[in-house]
Every structure is written in C-alpha cells, then in structure tokens.
C-alpha cells in the first residue's frame, strides 16, 4: 500500500490496514483513562467486602498467653505478647505435635516504650494454620496484619512469610513460629 508523501497513511489506507488486521470498527476499544477507571471500579466492586480479622473481638477471654511480653526487632521494634486459641496453644507450648488446621496464633503488638504490653495496642499479627500442602508458599499459614481499629492492613505479607521461613525452625522456632515460649 502506498503512503502519503508525509509518511502517514491516508484514511483509506489506515482502514485497509485495520481491516487486514481484523480491527474494523474497533476504534472504541482503546483504553482511555476514563475506561480504565471504570474497569477498576467494576473489578474492585466485584471483590466484595473488606476481609475480617481472623480472630474474634473477644479473644482476650478465649485465647491463652503462650509467650509473655518481649521486644521484637522483626516487628518494627514493637513489644510482642503472643496468644493462641485452644487449638494452637498445646502445639505452641509443647512443640511435640504439629499445629492442627484452623489453629490461630495471635501477636499483640505494643509500642517500643511499652515493655509490659499494657498500654495502647499498636496492631495485631495473626497466623491461621492451613491444611498441610494447602499453601506451601506461605508455609501453610494464612497471615494477617490488623490495625488497632480491627481493619485488616495486609494478608499473606511476603515480609512475614520470609522471616518465618528462616526463624520458624528448631531450636528456637517451631513449625513456622519464631519464638521460644
């Protein structure tokens, strides 16, 4: 096909090229900023509600402390108190049997200056045990960081998984958990 003298296709040449490529009538298929925003709104709307924390609001009544308040360089220098539900506490404390599916390990995180873990809570980190082989990339745990307002900040954060992959083995770690009780 011939091009115009300026090197640009004439309208009929453009239409012929588009026809050969199967693009007739597709001018409106371009992604414009308004189309991209509309698509994003549809996708986000289809995602449903925000996730809920993986632990009950009244956990302080039903969970047991399995590790007292200690500093943690791996948790932004927060002081951490570790609790576990009835399924997780025996495995965390005894370290002689695997965590059962559904066990929940909860870390209350307090500010650097709060060495007693009694002041205002900064956030929680929660681990929920999945079935063996369900998610090898997350060590078969589901992870959440939850703000003090109980809003989920992140899920399956690579930072959490990466750290626990290294520290969650004996003698100090156990099955993806990283601290001696």
N, C-alpha and C positions, 0 to 999 in steps of 0.2 A: 504494500500500500504506500502511496505517496504521502509525504508530509508537506505541510505548507512551507513556504520559504523561510519562515521564522523558526522552524523546527518543531512547532506544536501541531498536533493533529487538528484537522478541521472537525467540526461537529459530526459530520457523517463518518469520518474515519474513526473517531472515538466510538461511535455507536457500533460500527462494524467490528472493531476490536473487542468491545464488550460483548457483542453477540457471539463471537467466536469463543470467548472465554466463559460463556454461559451467564453473563451478568446483565442481560437486558432487564430493564425495569428495576434494578437493584440500587439505584441512586439513594433511596431512602433507607438502605441497610447500613449506612455508615454509622459508626459510633460517635455520637456527638456528646458533649458534656452533659446536656440535659438527659439524653438517653442513658448514659452511664449512671447518672444519679437515680433515674427512675428504676433501672435494673437493680442497683444496690438497695434501694428501698424495698423492692419486691423480695430480694434474697434475704435481707435482714428480717423482714416481716415474716418470712417463712420459717425462720429459725425458732420461733416460739418465745416463751418467756425466758427470763434470765435464770440460770441454774440456781438451785437452792444449796445451802451448805449441807455437807454430807454428815452432819451431826445435829442432834436435837438441841433446841434452845435451852432445855433444862438439863444439859449434860452434866452440870456440876452435881446433880443429885444422883445420877445413874452411872457415871464414869468413876473409875478409881485412879488415884495418883500412882503412877508407876515409876516416876523419877521426879525428885524434888527440883526446886528452882536452881538453875545453873546458867552461867553465861554461855553464849554460843557465837563463836566467830562466823559460823556458817549461816547464821540467821541475822545478818546485819548488826551484829553485836548485841542483839536483844538477849534478855534473860528468858529462859525457857522452862516451863513446867510441863511435863508430859503426863497425859492421862490416857486411859484405854477403856473401851467398853467391856462388858462381861465376856465377850468372845476373845478379845485381844489381850486382856490383862494376863492370863496364865502364860501364854506364849511369850509375851514381852518379859515377864519376870523370871520364868523358869528356863527359858531358852533351850528346851529339850524336845519341843514338838513344833511343827510348822504352824504359822498363823492360819486359822480357818478362814475360808471365804466369808467375806462380809465383816471381818474384824475391823474395828476403827481405832486408830491411834491419833490422838489429838495433842497438838502442841499449843499451849497458850504462850503468847509472846508479849513480853513486857519491855519497857524502855531500859536502856543501858544502866541508868542510875538506880533502877528498882531491883536490888539484889535479893529481895524477899518475894518477888512476884505477888505483891499485894496492892499495888497502885493501879492506875488505869491500864487496861489491856490495850495493846497496840494492834494485834491481829492474831489470827489462828492459822496454823498449818495443819492440814488433816490428810491422813492416808487411810484409804479403804482397801482392804485386801480383795483382790480379784481371784477368780479360779486359776489354778496353775495352767500356764500356757495361754491365758486369755490376752495378755498384753506384755510380751517379753520386752518390748521397748521401754516400758515403764516399770519393769521389774515385777510385773503382775500386781501393781498397786495403782489405784486411782488417786491423784493428788489434787489438792485444792489449797489455795491461799485465800483466806476470808478476812475481810476488814472488820474492824470493831463494830461497824454497823450491820454486820452479818451479810454484807454484799460480797459475792464471790469475785475476787480480783483476778484469779487465773486458775486454770486447770491443766494438769499434766505438764507443768512448767519444766522445761528441759534443765534448768538450773537445779531444781530439786532432784530430779532423776539422776543427773550426772553426779551430784555429790553423793547421793545414797548408793550409787553403783560402786563407788570407791570405798566409802566408810561403812557400808552395811554388811561387813563380813567379820567373822571372828578374828581376834578375841574381843574387841570392843563392840562391834556391830553384830547384828543378828537378823538374817532374812530381810535385808533392806532397811532395818532400823539402825541408827548410828551411835547410840549411847548406852553405856552400862547403866543398868537400873540403879 
